[in-house]
Amino acid sequence: MRTGLTKKQKTTVIYFDEHSRIIEVQTHNTDLKKRLTAFAAKYPQCCRQTDDDEQGGLTFEIEKGRLSFRLTTPYSEERRKAASERAKVGSYLTDEKFSR
């Protein structure tokens, strides 16, 4: 969808405070919009779409406790190499399986 907005203008903003039981999410991110829309359809008691800015952005209200942030630590060089080797072996096994 062409919106006339630059990538820098296509933001995701999450508003919450310690008092309210509601979190507000405004986003232009396609994947997040799809996930929130599906969640709102499945769990309307916990999440609902409240606005569409007509430029590709949607706003949702979500119960606090339904949205989480995950911080991941960087991989060590050893772990990165091991993951790379597993991926190479897995790719080889998949290719072999389909070539039969």
Distance bins in CASP14 RR format, pairs under 12 A and 6 or more apart:
PFRMAT RR
TARGET T0000
AUTHOR 0000-0000-0000
RMODE 2
METHOD distances of the structure
MODEL  1
1 10 0 0 0 0 0 1 0 0 0 0 0
1 28 0 0 0 0 1 0 0 0 0 0 0
1 30 0 0 0 0 1 0 0 0 0 0 0
1 33 0 0 0 0 0 1 0 0 0 0 0
1 52 0 0 0 0 0 1 0 0 0 0 0
1 54 0 0 0 0 0 1 0 0 0 0 0
1 55 0 0 0 0 1 0 0 0 0 0 0
1 56 1 0 1 0 0 0 0 0 0 0 0
1 57 0 0 0 0 1 0 0 0 0 0 0
1 58 0 0 0 0 0 1 0 0 0 0 0
2 10 0 0 0 0 0 1 0 0 0 0 0
2 55 0 0 0 0 1 0 0 0 0 0 0
2 56 0 0 0 0 1 0 0 0 0 0 0
3 9 0 0 0 0 1 0 0 0 0 0 0
3 10 1 0 0 1 0 0 0 0 0 0 0
3 28 1 0 0 1 0 0 0 0 0 0 0
3 30 0 0 0 0 0 1 0 0 0 0 0
3 52 0 0 0 0 0 1 0 0 0 0 0
3 53 0 0 0 0 1 0 0 0 0 0 0
3 54 0 0 0 0 1 0 0 0 0 0 0
3 55 1 0 1 0 0 0 0 0 0 0 0
3 56 1 0 1 0 0 0 0 0 0 0 0
3 57 0 0 0 0 1 0 0 0 0 0 0
4 10 0 0 0 0 1 0 0 0 0 0 0
4 28 0 0 0 0 0 1 0 0 0 0 0
4 54 0 0 0 0 0 1 0 0 0 0 0
4 55 1 0 0 1 0 0 0 0 0 0 0
4 56 0 0 0 0 1 0 0 0 0 0 0
5 11 0 0 0 0 1 0 0 0 0 0 0
5 28 1 0 0 1 0 0 0 0 0 0 0
5 53 0 0 0 0 1 0 0 0 0 0 0
5 54 0 0 0 0 0 1 0 0 0 0 0
5 55 1 0 1 0 0 0 0 0 0 0 0
5 56 1 0 0 1 0 0 0 0 0 0 0
5 57 0 0 0 0 1 0 0 0 0 0 0
6 28 0 0 0 0 0 1 0 0 0 0 0
6 55 0 0 0 0 0 1 0 0 0 0 0
7 28 0 0 0 0 1 0 0 0 0 0 0
7 29 0 0 0 0 0 1 0 0 0 0 0
8 28 0 0 0 0 0 1 0 0 0 0 0
9 28 0 0 0 0 1 0 0 0 0 0 0
9 53 0 0 0 0 0 1 0 0 0 0 0
9 55 0 0 0 0 1 0 0 0 0 0 0
9 56 0 0 0 0 0 1 0 0 0 0 0
9 57 0 0 0 0 0 1 0 0 0 0 0
10 26 0 0 0 0 0 1 0 0 0 0 0
10 27 0 0 0 0 1 0 0 0 0 0 0
10 28 1 1 0 0 0 0 0 0 0 0 0
10 29 1 0 0 1 0 0 0 0 0 0 0
10 30 0 0 0 0 1 0 0 0 0 0 0
10 32 0 0 0 0 0 1 0 0 0 0 0
10 33 0 0 0 0 0 1 0 0 0 0 0
10 53 0 0 0 0 0 1 0 0 0 0 0
10 55 0 0 0 0 1 0 0 0 0 0 0
10 56 1 0 0 1 0 0 0 0 0 0 0
10 57 1 0 0 1 0 0 0 0 0 0 0
10 58 0 0 0 0 0 1 0 0 0 0 0
11 25 0 0 0 0 0 1 0 0 0 0 0
11 26 1 0 0 1 0 0 0 0 0 0 0
11 27 1 0 0 1 0 0 0 0 0 0 0
11 28 1 0 0 1 0 0 0 0 0 0 0
11 29 0 0 0 0 1 0 0 0 0 0 0
11 32 0 0 0 0 0 1 0 0 0 0 0
11 53 0 0 0 0 0 1 0 0 0 0 0
11 55 0 0 0 0 0 1 0 0 0 0 0
11 56 0 0 0 0 0 1 0 0 0 0 0
11 57 0 0 0 0 1 0 0 0 0 0 0
11 59 0 0 0 0 0 1 0 0 0 0 0
12 24 0 0 0 0 0 1 0 0 0 0 0
12 25 1 0 0 1 0 0 0 0 0 0 0
12 26 1 0 0 1 0 0 0 0 0 0 0
12 27 1 0 1 0 0 0 0 0 0 0 0
12 28 1 0 0 1 0 0 0 0 0 0 0
12 29 1 0 1 0 0 0 0 0 0 0 0
12 30 0 0 0 0 0 1 0 0 0 0 0
12 31 0 0 0 0 0 1 0 0 0 0 0
12 32 1 0 0 1 0 0 0 0 0 0 0
12 33 0 0 0 0 1 0 0 0 0 0 0
12 35 0 0 0 0 0 1 0 0 0 0 0
12 36 0 0 0 0 0 1 0 0 0 0 0
12 57 0 0 0 0 1 0 0 0 0 0 0
12 58 0 0 0 0 0 1 0 0 0 0 0
12 59 0 0 0 0 0 1 0 0 0 0 0
12 60 0 0 0 0 0 1 0 0 0 0 0
12 67 0 0 0 0 0 1 0 0 0 0 0
13 23 0 0 0 0 0 1 0 0 0 0 0
13 24 0 0 0 0 1 0 0 0 0 0 0
13 25 1 0 0 1 0 0 0 0 0 0 0
13 26 1 0 1 0 0 0 0 0 0 0 0
13 27 1 0 0 1 0 0 0 0 0 0 0
13 28 0 0 0 0 1 0 0 0 0 0 0
13 29 0 0 0 0 0 1 0 0 0 0 0
13 32 0 0 0 0 0 1 0 0 0 0 0
13 53 0 0 0 0 0 1 0 0 0 0 0
13 57 0 0 0 0 0 1 0 0 0 0 0
13 58 0 0 0 0 0 1 0 0 0 0 0
13 59 0 0 0 0 1 0 0 0 0 0 0
13 60 0 0 0 0 0 1 0 0 0 0 0
14 22 0 0 0 0 0 1 0 0 0 0 0
14 23 1 0 0 1 0 0 0 0 0 0 0
14 24 1 0 0 1 0 0 0 0 0 0 0
14 25 1 0 1 0 0 0 0 0 0 0 0
14 26 0 0 0 0 1 0 0 0 0 0 0
14 27 0 0 0 0 1 0 0 0 0 0 0
14 29 0 0 0 0 0 1 0 0 0 0 0
14 32 0 0 0 0 0 1 0 0 0 0 0
14 36 0 0 0 0 0 1 0 0 0 0 0
14 59 0 0 0 0 0 1 0 0 0 0 0
14 60 0 0 0 0 0 1 0 0 0 0 0
14 61 0 0 0 0 0 1 0 0 0 0 0
14 62 0 0 0 0 1 0 0 0 0 0 0
14 64 0 0 0 0 0 1 0 0 0 0 0
14 67 1 0 0 1 0 0 0 0 0 0 0
14 68 0 0 0 0 0 1 0 0 0 0 0
14 69 0 0 0 0 1 0 0 0 0 0 0
15 22 0 0 0 0 1 0 0 0 0 0 0
15 23 1 0 0 1 0 0 0 0 0 0 0
15 24 1 0 1 0 0 0 0 0 0 0 0
15 25 1 0 0 1 0 0 0 0 0 0 0
15 26 1 0 0 1 0 0 0 0 0 0 0
15 27 0 0 0 0 0 1 0 0 0 0 0
15 50 0 0 0 0 0 1 0 0 0 0 0
15 59 0 0 0 0 1 0 0 0 0 0 0
15 60 0 0 0 0 0 1 0 0 0 0 0
15 61 0 0 0 0 1 0 0 0 0 0 0
15 62 0 0 0 0 0 1 0 0 0 0 0
15 64 0 0 0 0 0 1 0 0 0 0 0
15 67 0 0 0 0 0 1 0 0 0 0 0
16 22 1 0 0 1 0 0 0 0 0 0 0
16 23 1 0 1 0 0 0 0 0 0 0 0
16 24 1 0 0 1 0 0 0 0 0 0 0
16 25 0 0 0 0 1 0 0 0 0 0 0
16 61 0 0 0 0 0 1 0 0 0 0 0
16 62 0 0 0 0 1 0 0 0 0 0 0
16 63 0 0 0 0 0 1 0 0 0 0 0
16 64 1 0 0 1 0 0 0 0 0 0 0
16 65 0 0 0 0 1 0 0 0 0 0 0
16 66 0 0 0 0 0 1 0 0 0 0 0
16 67 0 0 0 0 1 0 0 0 0 0 0
16 68 0 0 0 0 0 1 0 0 0 0 0
16 69 0 0 0 0 0 1 0 0 0 0 0
17 23 0 0 0 0 1 0 0 0 0 0 0
17 24 0 0 0 0 0 1 0 0 0 0 0
17 64 0 0 0 0 1 0 0 0 0 0 0
18 64 0 0 0 0 1 0 0 0 0 0 0
19 64 0 0 0 0 0 1 0 0 0 0 0
20 61 0 0 0 0 1 0 0 0 0 0 0
20 62 0 0 0 0 0 1 0 0 0 0 0
20 63 0 0 0 0 0 1 0 0 0 0 0
20 64 1 0 0 1 0 0 0 0 0 0 0
20 65 0 0 0 0 0 1 0 0 0 0 0
21 46 0 0 0 0 0 1 0 0 0 0 0
21 61 0 0 0 0 0 1 0 0 0 0 0
21 62 0 0 0 0 0 1 0 0 0 0 0
21 63 1 0 0 1 0 0 0 0 0 0 0
21 64 1 0 1 0 0 0 0 0 0 0 0
21 65 0 0 0 0 1 0 0 0 0 0 0
21 66 0 0 0 0 0 1 0 0 0 0 0
22 46 0 0 0 0 0 1 0 0 0 0 0
22 47 0 0 0 0 1 0 0 0 0 0 0
22 48 0 0 0 0 1 0 0 0 0 0 0
22 50 0 0 0 0 1 0 0 0 0 0 0
22 59 0 0 0 0 0 1 0 0 0 0 0
22 60 0 0 0 0 1 0 0 0 0 0 0
22 61 1 0 1 0 0 0 0 0 0 0 0
22 62 1 0 0 1 0 0 0 0 0 0 0
22 63 1 0 0 1 0 0 0 0 0 0 0
22 64 1 0 0 1 0 0 0 0 0 0 0
22 65 0 0 0 0 0 1 0 0 0 0 0
22 66 0 0 0 0 0 1 0 0 0 0 0
22 67 0 0 0 0 0 1 0 0 0 0 0
23 36 0 0 0 0 0 1 0 0 0 0 0
23 46 0 0 0 0 0 1 0 0 0 0 0
23 47 0 0 0 0 1 0 0 0 0 0 0
23 48 0 0 0 0 0 1 0 0 0 0 0
23 50 0 0 0 0 0 1 0 0 0 0 0
23 59 0 0 0 0 0 1 0 0 0 0 0
23 60 0 0 0 0 1 0 0 0 0 0 0
23 61 1 0 0 1 0 0 0 0 0 0 0
23 62 1 0 1 0 0 0 0 0 0 0 0
23 63 1 0 0 1 0 0 0 0 0 0 0
23 64 1 0 1 0 0 0 0 0 0 0 0
23 65 1 0 0 1 0 0 0 0 0 0 0
23 66 1 0 0 1 0 0 0 0 0 0 0
23 67 1 0 1 0 0 0 0 0 0 0 0
23 68 0 0 0 0 0 1 0 0 0 0 0
23 69 0 0 0 0 0 1 0 0 0 0 0
24 36 0 0 0 0 0 1 0 0 0 0 0
24 47 0 0 0 0 0 1 0 0 0 0 0
24 48 0 0 0 0 0 1 0 0 0 0 0
24 49 0 0 0 0 0 1 0 0 0 0 0
24 50 1 0 0 1 0 0 0 0 0 0 0
24 51 0 0 0 0 1 0 0 0 0 0 0
24 58 0 0 0 0 0 1 0 0 0 0 0
24 59 1 0 0 1 0 0 0 0 0 0 0
24 60 1 0 0 1 0 0 0 0 0 0 0
24 61 1 0 1 0 0 0 0 0 0 0 0
24 62 1 0 0 1 0 0 0 0 0 0 0
24 63 0 0 0 0 0 1 0 0 0 0 0
24 64 0 0 0 0 0 1 0 0 0 0 0
24 67 0 0 0 0 0 1 0 0 0 0 0
25 32 1 0 0 1 0 0 0 0 0 0 0
25 33 0 0 0 0 1 0 0 0 0 0 0
25 35 0 0 0 0 0 1 0 0 0 0 0
25 36 1 0 0 1 0 0 0 0 0 0 0
25 37 0 0 0 0 0 1 0 0 0 0 0
25 39 0 0 0 0 0 1 0 0 0 0 0
25 40 0 0 0 0 0 1 0 0 0 0 0
25 47 0 0 0 0 1 0 0 0 0 0 0
25 48 0 0 0 0 0 1 0 0 0 0 0
25 49 0 0 0 0 1 0 0 0 0 0 0
25 50 0 0 0 0 1 0 0 0 0 0 0
25 51 0 0 0 0 0 1 0 0 0 0 0
25 57 0 0 0 0 0 1 0 0 0 0 0
25 58 0 0 0 0 1 0 0 0 0 0 0
25 59 1 0 0 1 0 0 0 0 0 0 0
25 60 1 0 1 0 0 0 0 0 0 0 0
25 61 0 0 0 0 1 0 0 0 0 0 0
25 62 1 0 0 1 0 0 0 0 0 0 0
25 63 0 0 0 0 0 1 0 0 0 0 0
25 64 0 0 0 0 0 1 0 0 0 0 0
25 66 0 0 0 0 0 1 0 0 0 0 0
25 67 1 0 0 1 0 0 0 0 0 0 0
25 69 0 0 0 0 0 1 0 0 0 0 0
26 32 0 0 0 0 0 1 0 0 0 0 0
26 33 0 0 0 0 0 1 0 0 0 0 0
26 36 0 0 0 0 0 1 0 0 0 0 0
26 49 0 0 0 0 0 1 0 0 0 0 0
26 50 0 0 0 0 1 0 0 0 0 0 0
26 51 1 0 0 1 0 0 0 0 0 0 0
26 52 0 0 0 0 0 1 0 0 0 0 0
26 53 0 0 0 0 1 0 0 0 0 0 0
26 55 0 0 0 0 0 1 0 0 0 0 0
26 56 0 0 0 0 0 1 0 0 0 0 0
26 57 1 0 0 1 0 0 0 0 0 0 0
26 58 1 0 0 1 0 0 0 0 0 0 0
26 59 1 0 1 0 0 0 0 0 0 0 0
26 60 0 0 0 0 1 0 0 0 0 0 0
26 61 0 0 0 0 0 1 0 0 0 0 0
26 62 0 0 0 0 0 1 0 0 0 0 0
27 33 1 0 1 0 0 0 0 0 0 0 0
27 34 0 0 0 0 0 1 0 0 0 0 0
27 35 0 0 0 0 1 0 0 0 0 0 0
27 36 1 0 0 1 0 0 0 0 0 0 0
27 37 0 0 0 0 0 1 0 0 0 0 0
27 49 0 0 0 0 0 1 0 0 0 0 0
27 51 0 0 0 0 0 1 0 0 0 0 0
27 52 0 0 0 0 0 1 0 0 0 0 0
27 53 0 0 0 0 0 1 0 0 0 0 0
27 55 0 0 0 0 0 1 0 0 0 0 0
27 56 0 0 0 0 1 0 0 0 0 0 0
27 57 1 0 0 1 0 0 0 0 0 0 0
27 58 1 0 0 1 0 0 0 0 0 0 0
27 59 1 0 0 1 0 0 0 0 0 0 0
27 60 1 0 0 1 0 0 0 0 0 0 0
27 62 0 0 0 0 0 1 0 0 0 0 0
27 67 0 0 0 0 0 1 0 0 0 0 0
28 52 0 0 0 0 0 1 0 0 0 0 0
28 53 0 0 0 0 1 0 0 0 0 0 0
28 54 0 0 0 0 0 1 0 0 0 0 0
28 55 1 0 0 1 0 0 0 0 0 0 0
28 56 1 0 1 0 0 0 0 0 0 0 0
28 57 1 0 1 0 0 0 0 0 0 0 0
28 58 0 0 0 0 1 0 0 0 0 0 0
28 59 0 0 0 0 0 1 0 0 0 0 0
29 35 0 0 0 0 1 0 0 0 0 0 0
29 36 0 0 0 0 1 0 0 0 0 0 0
29 37 0 0 0 0 0 1 0 0 0 0 0
29 56 0 0 0 0 0 1 0 0 0 0 0
29 57 0 0 0 0 1 0 0 0 0 0 0
29 58 0 0 0 0 1 0 0 0 0 0 0
29 60 0 0 0 0 0 1 0 0 0 0 0
30 36 0 0 0 0 0 1 0 0 0 0 0
30 37 0 0 0 0 0 1 0 0 0 0 0
30 56 0 0 0 0 1 0 0 0 0 0 0
30 57 0 0 0 0 1 0 0 0 0 0 0
30 58 0 0 0 0 0 1 0 0 0 0 0
31 37 0 0 0 0 0 1 0 0 0 0 0
31 38 0 0 0 0 0 1 0 0 0 0 0
32 38 0 0 0 0 0 1 0 0 0 0 0
32 39 0 0 0 0 0 1 0 0 0 0 0
32 56 0 0 0 0 0 1 0 0 0 0 0
32 57 0 0 0 0 0 1 0 0 0 0 0
32 58 0 0 0 0 1 0 0 0 0 0 0
32 59 0 0 0 0 0 1 0 0 0 0 0
32 60 0 0 0 0 1 0 0 0 0 0 0
32 62 0 0 0 0 0 1 0 0 0 0 0
32 67 0 0 0 0 0 1 0 0 0 0 0
33 39 0 0 0 0 0 1 0 0 0 0 0
33 40 0 0 0 0 0 1 0 0 0 0 0
33 49 0 0 0 0 1 0 0 0 0 0 0
33 52 0 0 0 0 1 0 0 0 0 0 0
33 53 0 0 0 0 0 1 0 0 0 0 0
33 56 0 0 0 0 1 0 0 0 0 0 0
33 57 1 0 0 1 0 0 0 0 0 0 0
33 58 1 0 1 0 0 0 0 0 0 0 0
33 59 0 0 0 0 0 1 0 0 0 0 0
33 60 0 0 0 0 1 0 0 0 0 0 0
34 40 0 0 0 0 0 1 0 0 0 0 0
34 41 0 0 0 0 0 1 0 0 0 0 0
34 49 0 0 0 0 0 1 0 0 0 0 0
34 58 0 0 0 0 1 0 0 0 0 0 0
34 60 0 0 0 0 0 1 0 0 0 0 0
35 41 0 0 0 0 0 1 0 0 0 0 0
35 42 0 0 0 0 0 1 0 0 0 0 0
35 43 0 0 0 0 0 1 0 0 0 0 0
35 47 0 0 0 0 0 1 0 0 0 0 0
35 58 0 0 0 0 0 1 0 0 0 0 0
35 60 0 0 0 0 0 1 0 0 0 0 0
35 62 0 0 0 0 0 1 0 0 0 0 0
35 66 0 0 0 0 0 1 0 0 0 0 0
35 67 0 0 0 0 0 1 0 0 0 0 0
36 42 0 0 0 0 0 1 0 0 0 0 0
36 43 0 0 0 0 0 1 0 0 0 0 0
36 46 0 0 0 0 0 1 0 0 0 0 0
36 47 1 0 0 1 0 0 0 0 0 0 0
36 48 0 0 0 0 1 0 0 0 0 0 0
36 49 1 0 0 1 0 0 0 0 0 0 0
36 50 0 0 0 0 0 1 0 0 0 0 0
36 57 0 0 0 0 0 1 0 0 0 0 0
36 58 1 0 0 1 0 0 0 0 0 0 0
36 59 0 0 0 0 1 0 0 0 0 0 0
36 60 1 0 1 0 0 0 0 0 0 0 0
36 61 0 0 0 0 0 1 0 0 0 0 0
36 62 1 0 0 1 0 0 0 0 0 0 0
36 66 0 0 0 0 0 1 0 0 0 0 0
36 67 0 0 0 0 1 0 0 0 0 0 0
37 43 0 0 0 0 0 1 0 0 0 0 0
37 44 0 0 0 0 0 1 0 0 0 0 0
37 47 0 0 0 0 1 0 0 0 0 0 0
37 48 0 0 0 0 0 1 0 0 0 0 0
37 49 1 0 0 1 0 0 0 0 0 0 0
37 52 0 0 0 0 0 1 0 0 0 0 0
37 57 0 0 0 0 0 1 0 0 0 0 0
37 58 1 0 0 1 0 0 0 0 0 0 0
37 59 0 0 0 0 0 1 0 0 0 0 0
37 60 0 0 0 0 1 0 0 0 0 0 0
38 44 0 0 0 0 0 1 0 0 0 0 0
38 47 0 0 0 0 1 0 0 0 0 0 0
38 49 0 0 0 0 0 1 0 0 0 0 0
38 60 0 0 0 0 0 1 0 0 0 0 0
39 45 0 0 0 0 0 1 0 0 0 0 0
39 46 1 0 0 1 0 0 0 0 0 0 0
39 47 1 0 1 0 0 0 0 0 0 0 0
39 48 0 0 0 0 1 0 0 0 0 0 0
39 49 0 0 0 0 0 1 0 0 0 0 0
39 60 0 0 0 0 1 0 0 0 0 0 0
39 61 0 0 0 0 0 1 0 0 0 0 0
39 62 1 0 0 1 0 0 0 0 0 0 0
39 63 0 0 0 0 0 1 0 0 0 0 0
39 66 1 0 0 1 0 0 0 0 0 0 0
39 67 0 0 0 0 1 0 0 0 0 0 0
40 46 0 0 0 0 1 0 0 0 0 0 0
40 47 1 0 1 0 0 0 0 0 0 0 0
40 48 1 0 1 0 0 0 0 0 0 0 0
40 49 1 0 1 0 0 0 0 0 0 0 0
40 50 0 0 0 0 1 0 0 0 0 0 0
40 58 0 0 0 0 1 0 0 0 0 0 0
40 59 0 0 0 0 0 1 0 0 0 0 0
40 60 1 0 0 1 0 0 0 0 0 0 0
40 61 0 0 0 0 1 0 0 0 0 0 0
40 62 0 0 0 0 1 0 0 0 0 0 0
40 63 0 0 0 0 0 1 0 0 0 0 0
40 66 0 0 0 0 0 1 0 0 0 0 0
41 47 0 0 0 0 1 0 0 0 0 0 0
41 48 0 0 0 0 1 0 0 0 0 0 0
41 49 0 0 0 0 1 0 0 0 0 0 0
41 60 0 0 0 0 0 1 0 0 0 0 0
42 48 0 0 0 0 0 1 0 0 0 0 0
42 66 0 0 0 0 0 1 0 0 0 0 0
43 60 0 0 0 0 0 1 0 0 0 0 0
43 62 0 0 0 0 1 0 0 0 0 0 0
43 63 0 0 0 0 1 0 0 0 0 0 0
43 66 1 0 0 1 0 0 0 0 0 0 0
44 60 0 0 0 0 0 1 0 0 0 0 0
44 61 0 0 0 0 0 1 0 0 0 0 0
44 62 0 0 0 0 0 1 0 0 0 0 0
44 63 0 0 0 0 0 1 0 0 0 0 0
45 61 0 0 0 0 0 1 0 0 0 0 0
45 62 0 0 0 0 0 1 0 0 0 0 0
45 63 0 0 0 0 1 0 0 0 0 0 0
45 66 0 0 0 0 0 1 0 0 0 0 0
46 60 0 0 0 0 0 1 0 0 0 0 0
46 61 0 0 0 0 1 0 0 0 0 0 0
46 62 1 0 0 1 0 0 0 0 0 0 0
46 63 1 0 1 0 0 0 0 0 0 0 0
46 64 0 0 0 0 0 1 0 0 0 0 0
46 65 0 0 0 0 1 0 0 0 0 0 0
46 66 1 0 1 0 0 0 0 0 0 0 0
46 67 0 0 0 0 1 0 0 0 0 0 0
47 58 0 0 0 0 0 1 0 0 0 0 0
47 59 0 0 0 0 0 1 0 0 0 0 0
47 60 1 0 1 0 0 0 0 0 0 0 0
47 61 1 0 0 1 0 0 0 0 0 0 0
47 62 1 0 1 0 0 0 0 0 0 0 0
47 63 1 0 0 1 0 0 0 0 0 0 0
47 64 0 0 0 0 0 1 0 0 0 0 0
47 65 0 0 0 0 0 1 0 0 0 0 0
47 66 1 0 0 1 0 0 0 0 0 0 0
47 67 0 0 0 0 1 0 0 0 0 0 0
48 58 0 0 0 0 0 1 0 0 0 0 0
48 59 0 0 0 0 1 0 0 0 0 0 0
48 60 1 0 0 1 0 0 0 0 0 0 0
48 61 1 0 1 0 0 0 0 0 0 0 0
48 62 0 0 0 0 1 0 0 0 0 0 0
48 63 0 0 0 0 1 0 0 0 0 0 0
48 66 0 0 0 0 0 1 0 0 0 0 0
49 57 0 0 0 0 0 1 0 0 0 0 0
49 58 1 0 1 0 0 0 0 0 0 0 0
49 59 1 0 0 1 0 0 0 0 0 0 0
49 60 1 0 1 0 0 0 0 0 0 0 0
49 61 0 0 0 0 1 0 0 0 0 0 0
49 62 0 0 0 0 0 1 0 0 0 0 0
50 57 0 0 0 0 0 1 0 0 0 0 0
50 58 0 0 0 0 1 0 0 0 0 0 0
50 59 1 0 1 0 0 0 0 0 0 0 0
50 60 1 0 0 1 0 0 0 0 0 0 0
50 61 1 0 1 0 0 0 0 0 0 0 0
50 62 0 0 0 0 0 1 0 0 0 0 0
51 57 0 0 0 0 1 0 0 0 0 0 0
51 58 1 0 0 1 0 0 0 0 0 0 0
51 59 1 1 0 0 0 0 0 0 0 0 0
51 60 0 0 0 0 1 0 0 0 0 0 0
51 61 0 0 0 0 1 0 0 0 0 0 0
52 58 1 0 1 0 0 0 0 0 0 0 0
52 59 1 0 0 1 0 0 0 0 0 0 0
52 60 0 0 0 0 0 1 0 0 0 0 0
53 59 1 0 0 1 0 0 0 0 0 0 0
60 66 0 0 0 0 0 1 0 0 0 0 0
60 67 0 0 0 0 1 0 0 0 0 0 0
61 67 0 0 0 0 0 1 0 0 0 0 0
62 68 0 0 0 0 0 1 0 0 0 0 0
72 79 0 0 0 0 0 1 0 0 0 0 0
73 79 0 0 0 0 1 0 0 0 0 0 0
74 80 0 0 0 0 1 0 0 0 0 0 0
75 81 0 0 0 0 1 0 0 0 0 0 0
75 82 0 0 0 0 1 0 0 0 0 0 0
75 83 1 0 0 1 0 0 0 0 0 0 0
75 84 0 0 0 0 1 0 0 0 0 0 0
76 82 0 0 0 0 1 0 0 0 0 0 0
76 83 0 0 0 0 0 1 0 0 0 0 0
77 83 0 0 0 0 0 1 0 0 0 0 0
77 84 0 0 0 0 0 1 0 0 0 0 0
78 84 0 0 0 0 0 1 0 0 0 0 0
78 85 0 0 0 0 0 1 0 0 0 0 0
79 85 0 0 0 0 0 1 0 0 0 0 0
79 86 0 0 0 0 0 1 0 0 0 0 0
80 86 0 0 0 0 0 1 0 0 0 0 0
80 87 0 0 0 0 0 1 0 0 0 0 0
81 87 0 0 0 0 0 1 0 0 0 0 0
81 88 0 0 0 0 0 1 0 0 0 0 0
82 88 0 0 0 0 0 1 0 0 0 0 0
82 89 0 0 0 0 0 1 0 0 0 0 0
83 89 0 0 0 0 0 1 0 0 0 0 0
83 90 0 0 0 0 0 1 0 0 0 0 0
84 90 0 0 0 0 0 1 0 0 0 0 0
84 91 0 0 0 0 0 1 0 0 0 0 0
85 91 0 0 0 0 0 1 0 0 0 0 0
85 92 0 0 0 0 0 1 0 0 0 0 0
86 92 0 0 0 0 0 1 0 0 0 0 0
86 93 0 0 0 0 0 1 0 0 0 0 0
87 93 0 0 0 0 0 1 0 0 0 0 0
87 94 0 0 0 0 0 1 0 0 0 0 0
88 94 0 0 0 0 0 1 0 0 0 0 0
88 95 0 0 0 0 0 1 0 0 0 0 0
89 95 0 0 0 0 0 1 0 0 0 0 0
89 96 0 0 0 0 0 1 0 0 0 0 0
90 96 0 0 0 0 1 0 0 0 0 0 0
90 97 0 0 0 0 1 0 0 0 0 0 0
91 97 0 0 0 0 0 1 0 0 0 0 0
91 98 0 0 0 0 0 1 0 0 0 0 0
92 98 0 0 0 0 0 1 0 0 0 0 0
92 99 0 0 0 0 0 1 0 0 0 0 0
93 99 0 0 0 0 0 1 0 0 0 0 0
93 100 0 0 0 0 0 1 0 0 0 0 0
94 100 0 0 0 0 0 1 0 0 0 0 0
END
